């Protein structure tokens, strides 16, 4: 099973463009990342720039509306993520508990949907999706 662990740092929703993490925090996080890699469960990881450097596209009336960051109504934002492959949600939780997070950080853990999770009609509607995934990983 693949899980995405989403790092949600409080206050990041109002961070200024170009805000960078503390080097000591990055060093501690790199040790955690190395532990995930050495355990053979790390599939992907990335940090994200603050919302002030991004945009949102919403479809309230079925048409795209673009809003540049920061987003005033936002209470929580994702600062980065890991994708890990483990045997259960409990194992993913155990790994998240090992993260050297600071008091203002929360990790949300979500299982990634796999094709075998879907009924046949959804699988049929998603024909070609797994090939898209493979091709995107090769780029």
Secondary structure, DSSP 8 states (H G I E B T S, - for coil): -EEEEEEEETTGGG--TT----HHHHHHHHHHHHHHHHTT-EEEEEE---GGG-EEEE-TTSS-EEEES--TT-S----EEEEEE-S-HHHHHHHHHTS---TTEEEEEEE---GGGS-HHHHHHTTTHHHHHHHHHH-
